[in-house]
């Protein structure tokens, strides 16, 4: 059973998401919170696998809460919920440690899929909107030196395919590797660079220049 916490400052939205998420047989909503501060308390009390996190909230917003949550409770993964796909702060939430993001207007099946993918550690990278969001912000010059990725040639191939939204199975088929081998490569890459999941790896791949906006 996947344990979920719903965080949103609008009561109707919060309660609606809780009902929809909890209607799946393998998902249990263990609590709700009206802002980031309350979310941290709820995570400490219930240890959810996935936190559905709104971005714009009073007292403590979703970005600050995500950063604090991933630092204090690394076992709980954050799935950011937003109303607009071009919201600037969503990118900052990804950089703060969120595992992915989803539009609040999505069908319930997409919500269930996102929760399952996030809980499994795969992160939510497949929707093109996620990729467009990352690309849009990486296009703009950022102060300071670009981060570096230290990869073998084969690991580079794997990371580029991850950035295209491919699953481990799809990467294995493309590179003629066993799925377990792909998982091994990714585990080594994440550990070497101190990254939580695939989403942070994709952000770093763009920021380092390994993957270029608009490129394949």
N, C-alpha and C positions, 0 to 999 in steps of 0.2 A: 504494500500500500504506500503510495506517495503522499507525504504529508505537506500541506500547502498553507501558507499564510497570505492573506489578501490585505494589501495596504492601499487605501484611497481615502481622500478627505471628503468625498461626496458619499453620503450614506446609501443612497439608492444604487449608485454604481458599485460600491463596496459589497452591499448585500447581494446584488444581482450576480456579480462575479463569483461570490462565494457559493451561491446556489448552483450556478452553471458548472463551475469547476468541480464541485462536490457530487454532481449527478453522474459522473463517470465511475464505473465500478472499482477502478484501481486508484482513485484519488480521494483523499480525505482532507477537508479544510479544518485545520486545528485551531484557527483563530483569525481575527481581523484587527486592523489598526487604522486609526484616522490620520496619522502622520508618521514621519520618520522616527521621532523619538519613541512613540508608542510601539512602533514596529521593532525597535531594538529590544524593548522589554519583552515583547511577545516572542521574539526569536530565542531570547535567553530562557524563557519559560517553557517553550514547546519544541524547540529544535526542529523546525520544519526543513524538509528537503529542498523546497522551492518557495521563494518569496515573490509574489506578484506585486511589483512596486510601481506606484504612480510616480510621476516626476514632479509636478508642481503641487506642493502642499505647504500649508503654514507651519510655523514652528521649526520643523526640520524637513527640508525638501528631499526628494528621492535620490539626488546625487550624493549629498552628504550622508544620507542614511545608508546608501549602497557602499560607500567607501568605509564607513564605520562597521557595517555588518560583515563585509568580506574580510576585514581585518580581525574582528573579534570572533566571528563564527564562520570560518572558512568552509565548513561542511555544508552550510546553507547557501544555495545558489540563487542569484537574483535574476528574475525575468521582468524587464521594464515594460510597463504598459503606457501607451501614449495615444493621444487623439489625432495627432498629425504626424505624417511620416517625415516631415522636414524640420521637426523641432530640434533646434540647435543643441539643447541640453541633453538629448538622448545620446549623442556621441560622447559627451563628457561622462555620462553614466556608464557607457561601455568601458571607457578608460578608467573609471573608478572601480571596475571589477564586475560589472553586470555580465551575465552569460549570454544575453541577447535581448531583443525587444520585439514587441508585438503591438499591433494597432488594436485599440479597444473595440473597433467596429468589426473585427474578424468573426467568422463563424465559430460556433462552439467547438466544432471538430478541430479547428486550427488551434484553439486555446488548449484543448486536451493534448494535442500533438506537441505543442510547445512545452507544456509542463513535463510531459514524458521525456522529451529530448533533453531538456535542461537537467532533469533529475538524473538522467543517464550519463551526464557529463559531455554530451555531444554538442551542446549549445545550439542556439537557433541561428543558423547561418544561411539556410537555403533561400528564404525569401529575398528576391532581388532588391527590395527596398532597403534591407540591412546593408547590402553591398553598396548601393547608391549613397547611403548616408555616410558610410565610412569614406568612400571615394571623394565625396563633396568636401569633406573637412580636411582630408589629406592634401587636396589640391592647393589649399591656402598655405603659404610658407609659415612655418612655426619657428619661434626663437630657439636658439641653442643648436647643438650638434644633433644630427640624426642618429637614432639608436641603431645598433648593429645586430645582425643575426649571424651566429656562427654555426654553419651547416655544411654537411657533406653534399656532394652533387645529388645523390639520391634523396636526401632530406629536403633539398631545395625543390626538387620536383614535387615532393609530397606537399610541402607548404603552399606552393603555387596552386595546386589542385584544391587544397582546403580553402584557399581564398576564393575559389570559384564556386564554393558551396557544395562540393562533393562530399559524400559520406565515405567512411573507411572502405566499404564494399566497392563503391564506384572508383575510388582511388586505386584499390588493388587490381580491379579489372583493367583500368587504364594503363597501369605501370607493370602489369603481369606479376603482381606480388600477392602473397597470402594476406588475408585481412588481419591476421594476428601480427604479421610483419609490419603492416602499416600502423597498427596500434602501438607497436614497440617503438617505431620511429617517432611517433607523436609524443609518446610518454617521455622519451629521452629529450626531445626538443623542449617540451614544456618544462621539464625539470631543470635543464641546463640554463634556461632563460628566466626561471622564476615566474612562470605564467600559470594562471589558474586553469585555463581551458582554451578551446579553439578560437573563441571570439577574440580574446586578448592576443592570440597568435596572429590572427588576421590583421588586427589593428597594427601590431608591430611590423608585420610584413609590408603593409602600405607605408608606414612611417619611415621604415628603413630604406625604401626604394626597391625592395625585392619584387614587389608587385606594384604595377603602375595603374593609376586610375584610368578606366576605359580599356585597359589591355586584357588579353586573355592569358 
